[in-house]
Amino acid sequence: MVSDLKNDSSSVTMPEHAAPQEPEVAGPSFPSLVPVKRHSYGLAGTGNLLAHGENLAVMERLSDYLRGRVKCAYLDPPYRTGERFTHYDDDANHEDWLRDVTARVRHVWELLADDGSIWISIDDREIHYLKVAIDRAVGRENFITTIIWQQRTTRENRRVFSNNHEYLLLYAKNPRKFAKARNGLAMTDDVRGRYVNQDGDPRGPWQSVSANVQAGHAVASQFYVITAPNGRKHVPPNGRCWVYNQRRMELEIAQGNVWFGKDGNGVPRLKKFLGSGGRGLTPETLWGANDVGTNDHAKKHIHSLFPGEPLFDTPKPEQLINRVLHIGSNPGDLVLDPYLGSGTTAAVALKTNRRFVGIESGEQAATVAAARLRQVVEGEGGGISQLVDWAGGGGFDFLRLRQGRS
């Protein structure tokens, strides 16, 4: 199975720089999951869990605890590249790989909250097969979008094409509820610069947006003549209708929310004020390296935490996971990562006041992920730390899947 790596935690040892120290926490009780106090760290009762074991088996043991509570799940499965990496072999048979990843997606799906979402990182070797398989497993109607992430900025000259991007497949348990719950992005300087105050409005800077929309689903009350303050008449363009009915539009005009141009003869447009941003900017599907980092950024960060040690070859940057968790969850929500790897999702969850459950099957659950999280609790300053003013805190319980029959 793609995630069935070395699971014998009896041989796991912490590296020197992450030797256990006080304070320690006592682990909670779950079927067949044994608390390991020497790898747990920080405050007790946080609800943060780092589990060492095969991810499907661990999720089954945690099902009663997690079902309906996971607001945002991030999955970074092996990509089936055919390569051998430091911590795992990525050479599974295609059919076995597809079956195993789909099984894990299906299980995560059962744990999601009603407005929860699942985000899956993948590259172009398997994305199309995986998309079809997940459509069948959880429902094509629950697919939201495909995000393109610029995961490298340098040119790879040894290949026919330099592949500089990967993908994130996004599904929501209930697309309508997710649409209402998801968060927007912070206003950028570029977008903020579009807001001006052409008429000295006391409410501040604004930009104008179209007052008409496509008429495909319009009702009769959206077709009428708008009379501007100067008496000029306006009708919607062919195939279009007004965004509001006549009564609402007249109210908007009376309140100074409709712009007819500097001379009063322009096509009516709605004024949107800078101070009424609401839920923030609508996320786009192209995520550039300048905004969310690259694999290289992530590797440099990990190596700064564990200098001189062989670590993950393609870790995800904290900036990328921060955007995922920001869009898909809020502080206090529970996030799940069943392919935790180097611990990036858990680190970002800690730094942004989310609760997390992370699962890793290899011995790096203790030697890397837990050791990294100890540094995060102590106030580690890399990744998104400066962005979110991280100064340390929190804690986590380390659990090990009991070997043999439960």
LUMRO-622001 format. One line per 8 residues: number of its first residue (from 1); their letters; for each residue x, y, z of N, C-alpha, C. Coordinates in steps of 0.05 Angstrom, whole numbers, plus 5000, padded with zeros to 4 digits. Example, Ala and Ser with C-alpha at 12.3 -4.5 7.8 and 13.67 -1.06 7.14 Angstrom:
2
1	as	5264/4886/5156/5246/4910/5156/5264/4934/5156  5257/4955/5142/5273/4979/5143/5258/5001/5157
// end
This chain:
406
1	mvsdlknd	5017/4976/5000/5000/5000/5000/5018/5025/5000  5008/5046/4987/5025/5069/4983/5035/5082/5008  5020/5080/5030/5028/5093/5054/5038/5074/5076  5041/5048/5069/5049/5028/5088/5080/5027/5090  5091/5046/5104/5120/5048/5107/5127/5035/5134  5151/5039/5143/5160/5026/5168/5144/5036/5192  5132/5017/5206/5114/5024/5228/5123/5016/5255  5146/5003/5258/5155/4993/5284/5167/5016/5300
9	sssvtmpe	5150/5029/5316/5159/5052/5331/5176/5045/5355  5179/5019/5360/5197/5011/5382/5226/5018/5376  5232/5021/5351/5260/5028/5343/5263/5058/5338  5242/5074/5342/5243/5102/5337/5259/5116/5359  5278/5133/5351/5293/5149/5370/5292/5178/5361  5292/5196/5381/5293/5224/5375/5321/5233/5369  5325/5250/5350/5352/5261/5345/5360/5278/5369  5387/5282/5371/5398/5296/5394/5385/5323/5398
17	haapqepe	5381/5339/5376/5371/5366/5378/5342/5367/5387  5328/5343/5387/5300/5343/5395/5296/5325/5418  5316/5322/5436/5313/5304/5459/5290/5313/5476  5274/5293/5487/5251/5300/5503/5258/5319/5526  5240/5338/5532/5244/5355/5554/5217/5363/5564  5216/5373/5589/5190/5382/5600/5181/5408/5586  5154/5413/5586/5134/5397/5597/5125/5374/5579  5116/5352/5590/5104/5330/5575/5074/5329/5580
25	vagpsfps	5060/5315/5562/5031/5312/5565/5024/5283/5564  5003/5276/5579/4992/5248/5578/4974/5246/5554  4976/5225/5538/4960/5222/5514/4932/5213/5520  4913/5220/5503/4885/5211/5506/4883/5181/5499  4860/5169/5504/4857/5141/5500/4840/5136/5475  4851/5120/5456/4837/5112/5432/4843/5082/5428  4824/5068/5415/4828/5039/5411/4854/5034/5395  4871/5017/5406/4895/5008/5393/4916/5030/5387
33	lvpvkrhs	4912/5054/5398/4931/5076/5395/4943/5082/5422  4970/5077/5425/4984/5079/5450/4997/5106/5453  4991/5121/5474/5005/5147/5478/5035/5142/5483  5051/5159/5470/5080/5158/5474/5088/5184/5486  5092/5185/5513/5097/5210/5527/5122/5223/5519  5143/5208/5512/5169/5220/5506/5169/5235/5480  5149/5230/5462/5147/5245/5437/5125/5265/5438  5108/5266/5459/5088/5286/5462/5101/5311/5475
41	yglagtgn	5088/5334/5471/5101/5358/5481/5081/5381/5483  5086/5398/5503/5071/5422/5506/5046/5420/5523  5027/5437/5519/5003/5439/5535/4986/5414/5532  4973/5406/5554/4954/5384/5553/4927/5394/5544  4911/5375/5533/4883/5382/5526/4879/5399/5502  4899/5400/5484/4896/5416/5460/4879/5403/5439  4877/5376/5439/4863/5362/5418/4880/5356/5394  4906/5364/5395/4924/5360/5373/4937/5332/5375
49	llahgenl	4935/5316/5354/4944/5289/5354/4964/5284/5331  4986/5271/5337/5005/5262/5317/5006/5232/5320  4997/5217/5301/4995/5188/5303/5015/5175/5284  5029/5155/5296/5049/5140/5280/5036/5113/5274  5031/5109/5248/5019/5083/5239/5008/5086/5211  5000/5063/5200/4988/5063/5173/4962/5080/5174  4960/5098/5155/4940/5119/5158/4911/5109/5157  4905/5089/5140/4878/5079/5139/4870/5066/5166
57	avmerlsd	4889/5050/5177/4884/5037/5202/4880/5057/5225  4896/5078/5225/4894/5099/5245/4868/5113/5243  4860/5120/5218/4834/5134/5215/4811/5117/5224  4813/5091/5219/4791/5074/5229/4789/5074/5259  4812/5075/5273/4812/5076/5302/4802/5103/5313  4805/5124/5297/4797/5150/5305/4770/5159/5294  4756/5141/5280/4732/5148/5266/4711/5160/5284  4706/5148/5307/4685/5159/5325/4692/5187/5334
65	ylrgrvkc	4718/5192/5338/4727/5218/5348/4726/5239/5326  4732/5231/5301/4735/5251/5279/4710/5255/5263  4692/5235/5262/4669/5236/5243/4653/5261/5247  4650/5276/5225/4634/5300/5224/4648/5325/5236  4673/5322/5244/4687/5344/5257/4709/5356/5241  4718/5343/5220/4741/5353/5204/4732/5374/5185  4741/5399/5189/4733/5421/5172/4749/5422/5147  4775/5415/5148/4792/5417/5125/4812/5394/5126
73	ayldppyr	4813/5378/5105/4832/5356/5103/4851/5361/5079  4877/5358/5085/4897/5361/5064/4911/5334/5060  4912/5325/5035/4925/5300/5029/4948/5304/5009  4972/5294/5016/4995/5296/4999/5006/5268/4995  4991/5251/4979/5000/5224/4976/5024/5222/4958  5038/5199/4958/5059/5194/4939/5048/5198/4910  5064/5209/4893/5055/5216/4866/5059/5193/4846  5070/5171/4854/5077/5149/4837/5096/5158/4815
81	tgerfthy	5118/5169/4824/5139/5179/4805/5157/5158/4795  5158/5134/4809/5177/5114/4802/5204/5117/4815  5207/5138/4832/5232/5143/4845/5233/5132/4873  5258/5131/4883/5262/5123/4911/5272/5148/4926  5256/5156/4946/5262/5180/4961/5274/5172/4988  5283/5192/5003/5296/5187/5028/5279/5170/5047  5253/5177/5048/5236/5165/5068/5215/5145/5057  5214/5142/5031/5195/5122/5020/5201/5117/4991
89	dddanhed	5192/5093/4981/5194/5087/4953/5168/5094/4939  5170/5108/4917/5146/5119/4903/5143/5104/4877  5143/5078/4878/5142/5062/4853/5120/5042/4853  5097/5048/4865/5075/5030/4866/5063/5026/4838  5051/5002/4834/5036/4997/4810/5013/5016/4808  5006/5025/4783/4986/5045/4779/4959/5037/4792  4950/5013/4786/4924/5005/4796/4924/5003/4826  4945/4993/4838/4947/4992/4867/4947/5019/4879
97	wlrdvtar	4963/5037/4867/4965/5065/4877/4938/5078/4876  4924/5076/4854/4898/5089/4850/4877/5079/4870  4877/5053/4874/4859/5040/4893/4864/5050/4921  4890/5050/4929/4897/5057/4956/4891/5086/4963  4899/5104/4944/4894/5133/4949/4864/5138/4950  4849/5126/4932/4820/5130/4931/4807/5120/4957  4817/5098/4967/4806/5087/4992/4810/5107/5015  4833/5120/5015/4838/5139/5037/4821/5164/5034
105	vrhvwell	4818/5173/5009/4800/5196/5004/4772/5189/5013  4763/5166/5007/4736/5158/5014/4732/5158/5044  4753/5148/5059/4751/5147/5088/4752/5175/5099  4769/5192/5089/4770/5220/5098/4743/5234/5094  4731/5227/5071/4705/5239/5064/4684/5234/5086  4685/5211/5097/4665/5204/5118/4670/5219/5144  4693/5231/5147/4700/5246/5171/4695/5276/5170  4689/5286/5145/4686/5314/5141/4661/5326/5154
113	addgsiwi	4663/5351/5163/4639/5366/5172/4622/5372/5147  4597/5380/5152/4579/5386/5129/4590/5407/5111  4605/5427/5122/4616/5448/5105/4646/5443/5101  4655/5419/5105/4684/5412/5103/4693/5408/5075  4719/5408/5071/4731/5405/5044/4756/5387/5046  4762/5375/5023/4786/5359/5021/4803/5369/4998  4829/5373/5003/4848/5384/4983/4869/5363/4979  4875/5356/4954/4893/5334/4947/4915/5344/4928
121	siddreih	4940/5343/4937/4962/5351/4920/4970/5328/4901  4976/5334/4876/4983/5314/4857/4996/5328/4833  5011/5312/4817/5022/5323/4792/5009/5311/4768  5020/5317/4744/5005/5309/4720/5009/5280/4712  5024/5265/4727/5026/5236/4721/5000/5222/4726  4986/5229/4747/4963/5214/4755/4938/5232/4760  4940/5258/4756/4917/5274/4764/4891/5267/4749  4893/5260/4724/4868/5255/4709/4855/5229/4718
129	ylkvaidr	4871/5209/4723/4861/5184/4733/4849/5187/4761  4863/5202/4778/4854/5206/4805/4828/5223/4806  4826/5243/4789/4802/5259/4787/4778/5242/4781  4780/5225/4761/4757/5207/4754/4750/5188/4777  4771/5177/4789/4767/5158/4811/4753/5171/4835  4761/5195/4842/4749/5209/4864/4721/5219/4857  4717/5227/4833/4689/5234/4824/4671/5210/4829  4680/5187/4823/4663/5163/4827/4660/5156/4857
137	avgrenfi	4681/5161/4872/4680/5154/4900/4663/5172/4917  4664/5199/4912/4650/5217/4930/4629/5234/4916  4627/5231/4889/4607/5246/4874/4619/5269/4858  4615/5268/4832/4626/5288/4815/4615/5316/4821  4590/5316/4832/4578/5342/4838/4591/5356/4861  4608/5342/4876/4622/5354/4899/4649/5365/4891  4657/5363/4866/4682/5375/4857/4679/5405/4856  4699/5419/4867/4698/5449/4867/4716/5460/4845
145	ttiiwqqr	4741/5453/4845/4759/5464/4825/4786/5450/4826  4803/5456/4806/4831/5447/4806/4848/5472/4808  4866/5472/4827/4884/5494/4831/4912/5487/4820  4924/5506/4806/4951/5502/4795/4970/5517/4813  4990/5502/4823/5010/5514/4841/5037/5515/4827  5050/5538/4825/5077/5540/4814/5097/5531/4835  5104/5506/4833/5121/5494/4854/5151/5497/4849  5159/5508/4827/5187/5515/4822/5188/5538/4803
153	ttrenrrv	5210/5554/4805/5214/5577/4788/5238/5575/4770  5254/5554/4773/5277/5549/4756/5269/5531/4733  5285/5533/4711/5280/5517/4688/5294/5490/4690  5280/5468/4684/5293/5441/4684/5301/5435/4656  5326/5438/4650/5336/5435/4622/5341/5406/4614  5340/5388/4633/5346/5360/4627/5322/5345/4616  5299/5358/4616/5274/5345/4607/5264/5357/4581  5245/5344/4568/5233/5354/4543/5218/5380/4549
161	fsnnheyl	5203/5380/4571/5190/5404/4582/5198/5407/4611  5201/5432/4620/5206/5437/4648/5180/5440/4662  5173/5419/4678/5148/5420/4693/5151/5437/4718  5138/5459/4718/5141/5479/4740/5116/5481/4757  5097/5464/4754/5072/5466/4769/5062/5439/4778  5046/5439/4799/5031/5417/4808/5002/5425/4811  4985/5407/4822/4957/5413/4824/4946/5407/4852  4924/5420/4859/4908/5412/4882/4880/5408/4872
169	llyaknpr	4870/5383/4877/4842/5378/4871/4825/5385/4896  4804/5400/4893/4788/5409/4915/4759/5398/4913  4751/5384/4934/4723/5374/4936/4711/5384/4962  4685/5388/4962/4671/5396/4986/4648/5377/4993  4644/5371/5018/4623/5353/5027/4596/5363/5018  4592/5389/5020/4567/5402/5011/4576/5428/4998  4577/5429/4971/4587/5453/4957/4573/5478/4965  4547/5478/4970/4533/5503/4977/4542/5512/5004
177	kfakarng	4544/5494/5023/4553/5502/5050/4582/5511/5050  4598/5498/5034/4626/5506/5032/4629/5534/5020  4612/5539/5000/4613/5566/4987/4607/5588/5007  4590/5583/5026/4583/5602/5046/4604/5604/5068  4617/5581/5073/4636/5580/5096/4664/5587/5088  4672/5584/5063/4700/5588/5056/4708/5617/5059  4733/5621/5066/4744/5648/5070/4757/5659/5045  4756/5685/5041/4770/5698/5019/4798/5705/5027
185	lamtddvr	4812/5716/5008/4840/5724/5013/4842/5753/5020  4864/5760/5033/4869/5788/5041/4872/5806/5016  4864/5831/5019/4866/5850/4997/4896/5855/4990  4902/5854/4965/4929/5859/4956/4932/5889/4949  4957/5898/4948/4962/5926/4940/4952/5932/4912  4954/5912/4894/4945/5916/4867/4914/5921/4867  4900/5905/4881/4870/5907/4882/4863/5933/4897  4876/5938/4919/4870/5962/4934/4874/5988/4917
193	gryvnqdg	4893/5987/4899/4898/6010/4882/4876/6016/4862  4858/5997/4858/4836/6001/4839/4814/6018/4852  4815/6022/4878/4794/6037/4891/4802/6066/4893  4786/6083/4881/4791/6112/4882/4764/6125/4891  4765/6152/4894/4740/6166/4902/4736/6188/4882  4723/6181/4860/4720/6200/4838/4700/6222/4843  4682/6218/4863/4661/6238/4868/4662/6249/4896  4684/6245/4910/4686/6255/4937/4667/6243/4957
201	dprgpwqs	4659/6218/4953/4640/6204/4970/4651/6203/4998  4636/6211/5019/4646/6211/5046/4651/6183/5057  4641/6162/5043/4646/6135/5051/4673/6124/5043  4688/6140/5027/4715/6133/5021/4718/6121/4993  4742/6110/4987/4748/6100/4960/4729/6077/4952  4724/6076/4925/4707/6055/4914/4716/6049/4886  4706/6027/4876/4709/6020/4848/4681/6013/4837  4678/6016/4811/4652/6009/4799/4652/5982/4786
209	vsanvqag	4629/5968/4788/4626/5942/4776/4600/5942/4760  4598/5924/4742/4575/5923/4724/4548/5921/4739  4529/5936/4730/4502/5935/4742/4484/5916/4726  4494/5903/4705/4478/5884/4691/4492/5857/4690  4476/5836/4687/4485/5808/4687/4472/5793/4664  4482/5769/4659/4470/5753/4638/4441/5747/4644  4425/5746/4624/4396/5743/4628/4386/5715/4628  4404/5696/4628/4396/5668/4625/4376/5659/4646
217	havasqfy	4380/5668/4671/4362/5659/4693/4347/5683/4704  4343/5703/4688/4330/5728/4698/4300/5724/4701  4288/5742/4717/4259/5743/4720/4250/5769/4708  4223/5771/4704/4213/5795/4690/4219/5821/4703  4221/5821/4730/4226/5846/4745/4254/5857/4741  4272/5842/4727/4299/5852/4722/4301/5866/4695  4279/5869/4681/4279/5882/4655/4263/5908/4657  4276/5931/4656/4262/5956/4658/4281/5978/4649
225	vitapngr	4271/6003/4649/4287/6026/4641/4296/6041/4666  4322/6046/4667/4333/6062/4689/4334/6091/4681  4324/6108/4698/4325/6137/4693/4347/6149/4711  4368/6159/4698/4390/6172/4714/4381/6198/4726  4395/6208/4746/4388/6233/4758/4386/6256/4738  4401/6255/4716/4399/6277/4696/4377/6272/4675  4361/6251/4679/4339/6245/4661/4345/6225/4639  4371/6218/4635/4378/6200/4613/4367/6172/4619
233	khvppngr	4357/6159/4598/4346/6132/4600/4366/6111/4593  4365/6089/4608/4384/6066/4603/4368/6040/4603  4373/6023/4583/4362/5996/4582/4386/5977/4582  4381/5953/4593/4404/5933/4593/4411/5924/4565  4436/5917/4560/4445/5908/4534/4430/5882/4526  4431/5876/4500/4418/5851/4491/4430/5827/4505  4412/5809/4514/4421/5785/4529/4428/5790/4558  4424/5815/4567/4431/5822/4595/4406/5832/4609
241	cwvynqrr	4408/5834/4635/4386/5845/4651/4399/5860/4674  4385/5877/4689/4396/5891/4712/4399/5872/4735  4419/5876/4751/4426/5858/4773/4404/5859/4795  4391/5882/4798/4369/5885/4817/4342/5890/4803  4320/5886/4818/4294/5894/4807/4292/5924/4809  4271/5936/4797/4270/5965/4794/4268/5979/4821  4253/5969/4839/4250/5982/4865/4277/5983/4880  4292/5960/4880/4318/5959/4893/4338/5978/4878
249	meleiaqg	4337/5979/4852/4356/5996/4837/4350/6025/4843  4325/6033/4845/4319/6061/4851/4328/6068/4879  4327/6050/4898/4337/6054/4925/4367/6058/4924  4381/6041/4909/4411/6043/4907/4419/6070/4895  4404/6079/4875/4410/6105/4862/4406/6128/4883  4384/6126/4898/4378/6147/4918/4399/6148/4940  4412/6125/4946/4432/6123/4966/4460/6129/4956  4462/6137/4931/4488/6144/4919/4505/6120/4913
257	nvwfgkdg	4494/6097/4909/4509/6072/4904/4512/6065/4875  4502/6082/4857/4503/6077/4828/4518/6100/4815  4537/6093/4798/4555/6113/4785/4547/6115/4756  4541/6140/4747/4534/6145/4720/4556/6160/4704  4580/6158/4714/4602/6172/4701/4605/6201/4711  4627/6213/4705/4633/6240/4714/4613/6261/4704  4603/6256/4679/4584/6276/4668/4555/6267/4671  4551/6244/4685/4524/6235/4690/4511/6220/4667
265	ngvprlkk	4525/6217/4644/4513/6204/4621/4523/6176/4616  4540/6166/4634/4552/6139/4631/4532/6117/4637  4539/6093/4627/4523/6069/4633/4524/6065/4663  4501/6059/4676/4501/6056/4705/4518/6033/4714  4534/6038/4735/4551/6018/4747/4548/6020/4777  4552/5998/4791/4549/5998/4820/4575/6005/4833  4573/6020/4855/4597/6028/4870/4602/6008/4893  4626/5997/4893/4635/5978/4914/4657/5992/4930
273	flgsggrg	4652/5995/4956/4670/6011/4972/4692/5993/4984  4715/6005/4987/4738/5991/4998/4732/5980/5026  4717/5994/5042/4712/5986/5069/4691/5964/5071  4679/5955/5048/4658/5935/5049/4668/5909/5036  4693/5902/5041/4705/5878/5029/4692/5852/5037  4679/5852/5061/4665/5828/5069/4684/5805/5075  4681/5784/5059/4696/5759/5064/4723/5759/5050  4731/5781/5038/4757/5783/5025/4755/5776/4996
281	ltpetlwg	4779/5775/4983/4780/5770/4954/4773/5740/4948  4758/5736/4927/4752/5709/4918/4778/5695/4909  4785/5672/4920/4809/5658/4913/4809/5651/4883  4833/5654/4871/4836/5646/4843/4849/5618/4842  4850/5607/4818/4860/5580/4815/4889/5578/4806  4902/5601/4802/4931/5602/4796/4945/5612/4821  4961/5595/4834/4976/5603/4858/5006/5605/4851  5016/5629/4850/5043/5634/4843/5063/5629/4865
289	andvgtnd	5088/5625/4858/5109/5620/4878/5113/5643/4896  5110/5668/4886/5113/5691/4903/5093/5693/4925  5070/5681/4921/5049/5682/4942/5050/5658/4961  5055/5634/4951/5053/5610/4968/5078/5593/4969  5101/5603/4958/5126/5588/4961/5129/5565/4941  5152/5552/4943/5160/5530/4925/5170/5507/4942  5175/5484/4928/5188/5462/4942/5216/5470/4952  5229/5486/4937/5256/5495/4945/5255/5512/4971
297	hakkhihs	5235/5529/4973/5232/5545/4997/5227/5526/5021  5211/5506/5017/5205/5487/5038/5229/5471/5046  5245/5462/5027/5269/5447/5033/5289/5463/5050  5292/5488/5042/5310/5506/5057/5300/5509/5086  5274/5512/5089/5263/5515/5116/5268/5490/5133  5262/5466/5121/5266/5441/5136/5296/5437/5143  5314/5443/5124/5342/5440/5130/5352/5460/5151  5339/5482/5154/5346/5501/5175/5338/5490/5202
305	lfpgeplf	5317/5473/5203/5308/5461/5228/5325/5436/5235  5334/5422/5215/5349/5397/5219/5375/5398/5202  5393/5415/5208/5417/5419/5191/5434/5393/5189  5441/5387/5164/5459/5364/5160/5445/5337/5159  5419/5336/5162/5405/5310/5163/5390/5305/5136  5389/5279/5128/5374/5273/5103/5344/5275/5109  5331/5293/5094/5303/5298/5099/5286/5294/5074  5262/5304/5075/5243/5300/5053/5253/5314/5028
313	dtpkpeql	5249/5301/5005/5258/5311/4979/5240/5333/4968  5214/5330/4972/5195/5349/4960/5174/5358/4981  5183/5371/5003/5163/5380/5023/5147/5404/5012  5124/5408/5023/5107/5431/5016/5114/5455/5033  5114/5479/5022/5120/5503/5038/5097/5509/5057  5103/5521/5079/5082/5529/5098/5063/5549/5086  5073/5566/5068/5056/5586/5056/5033/5574/5040  5040/5552/5026/5019/5538/5010/4998/5526/5029
321	inrvlhig	5006/5512/5050/4987/5500/5068/4972/5521/5083  4984/5543/5089/4971/5565/5103/4947/5575/5086  4951/5578/5060/4929/5587/5043/4907/5566/5043  4914/5541/5041/4893/5520/5041/4877/5521/5067  4891/5522/5090/4877/5522/5115/4861/5548/5119  4872/5570/5109/4857/5596/5112/4831/5595/5097  4832/5585/5072/4807/5584/5056/4788/5564/5067  4798/5541/5076/4780/5519/5083/4773/5517/5112
329	snpgdlvl	4783/5534/5130/4778/5531/5158/4781/5557/5173  4774/5557/5198/4777/5580/5216/4793/5572/5241  4804/5592/5255/4817/5585/5281/4798/5569/5299  4809/5548/5311/4793/5531/5328/4782/5506/5314  4782/5507/5287/4772/5484/5271/4792/5461/5272  4782/5437/5265/4799/5413/5264/4807/5408/5236  4834/5404/5231/4844/5397/5205/4857/5369/5206  4857/5355/5184/4868/5328/5183/4887/5325/5160
337	dpylgsgt	4910/5312/5165/4929/5306/5145/4938/5277/5149  4928/5258/5132/4935/5230/5136/4962/5222/5123  4975/5240/5109/5002/5236/5097/5020/5258/5108  5024/5259/5134/5036/5283/5147/5064/5289/5138  5080/5268/5132/5107/5273/5122/5124/5288/5142  5134/5311/5134/5152/5326/5151/5137/5343/5172  5110/5342/5171/5095/5356/5191/5086/5384/5184  5086/5392/5159/5080/5419/5151/5051/5427/5159
345	taavalkt	5032/5410/5153/5004/5416/5159/5000/5421/5189  5012/5403/5205/5010/5406/5234/5023/5432/5244  5046/5438/5232/5061/5463/5240/5044/5487/5234  5032/5488/5210/5016/5511/5203/4991/5512/5220  4979/5489/5226/4955/5489/5243/4962/5501/5270  4985/5493/5282/4993/5504/5308/4996/5535/5306  5010/5544/5285/5016/5572/5283/4991/5589/5277  4970/5577/5267/4946/5592/5260/4922/5585/5278
353	nrrfvgie	4928/5572/5300/4907/5566/5321/4886/5547/5311  4893/5528/5294/4875/5506/5287/4883/5482/5303  4864/5464/5307/4870/5437/5319/4877/5418/5296  4894/5398/5301/4902/5380/5279/4903/5352/5288  4899/5334/5268/4906/5306/5271/4923/5300/5247  4948/5292/5252/4967/5285/5231/4975/5256/5234  4977/5241/5211/4984/5213/5211/5007/5208/5193  5027/5194/5203/5051/5187/5187/5059/5159/5193
361	sgeqaatv	5064/5143/5172/5069/5114/5177/5099/5108/5182  5117/5125/5172/5145/5119/5175/5156/5129/5202  5181/5121/5208/5193/5129/5233/5198/5159/5235  5196/5173/5212/5198/5202/5212/5175/5215/5227  5154/5200/5233/5133/5211/5250/5145/5223/5276  5165/5209/5287/5178/5218/5311/5203/5234/5305  5220/5223/5287/5246/5236/5283/5245/5263/5268  5224/5267/5253/5221/5292/5238/5196/5308/5247
369	aaarlrqv	5172/5296/5243/5148/5311/5248/5145/5319/5277  5148/5301/5295/5146/5308/5324/5168/5327/5332  5192/5322/5323/5215/5339/5329/5210/5367/5319  5199/5369/5295/5193/5395/5284/5172/5410/5300  5151/5395/5308/5129/5408/5323/5138/5417/5351  5158/5403/5362/5169/5412/5388/5182/5440/5384  5196/5443/5362/5208/5469/5356/5187/5490/5351  5165/5483/5338/5143/5502/5334/5131/5510/5360
377	vegegggi	5126/5491/5378/5115/5498/5405/5134/5517/5419  5160/5514/5415/5180/5531/5428/5183/5558/5414  5169/5562/5392/5170/5589/5379/5187/5590/5354  5192/5568/5340/5208/5567/5316/5199/5589/5297  5218/5603/5284/5213/5627/5269/5212/5626/5239  5213/5602/5227/5213/5600/5198/5186/5598/5186  5185/5592/5160/5159/5589/5147/5141/5614/5149  5117/5610/5160/5098/5632/5162/5099/5646/5189
385	sqlvdwag	5119/5640/5205/5120/5650/5233/5118/5681/5234  5133/5695/5218/5132/5724/5218/5106/5734/5207  5095/5721/5188/5070/5729/5176/5047/5729/5196  5047/5709/5214/5025/5706/5234/5034/5714/5262  5058/5726/5264/5068/5734/5291/5070/5711/5310  5080/5689/5301/5082/5665/5318/5104/5668/5339  5097/5663/5364/5116/5665/5386/5117/5639/5402  5104/5618/5393/5104/5592/5407/5079/5588/5423
393	gggfdflr	5076/5563/5432/5053/5556/5449/5039/5531/5438  5019/5522/5452/5004/5498/5444/5018/5473/5453  5010/5451/5440/5022/5425/5446/5009/5403/5430  5018/5378/5433/5007/5356/5418/5012/5330/5433  4995/5310/5427/4998/5283/5437/5008/5265/5415  5028/5249/5421/5039/5230/5401/5027/5203/5408  5016/5190/5388/5004/5164/5391/5017/5144/5372  5019/5119/5380/5030/5098/5363/5010/5076/5359
401	lrqgrs	5005/5068/5334/4987/5046/5329/4998/5020/5339  4983/5006/5357/4992/4981/5368/4995/4960/5347  5017/4946/5347/5023/4926/5327/5006/4900/5333  5000/4886/5311/4986/4861/5315/4956/4865/5318  4942/4845/5329/4914/4847/5333/4907/4867/5355  4886/4882/5351/4878/4902/5371/4859/4890/5391
// end
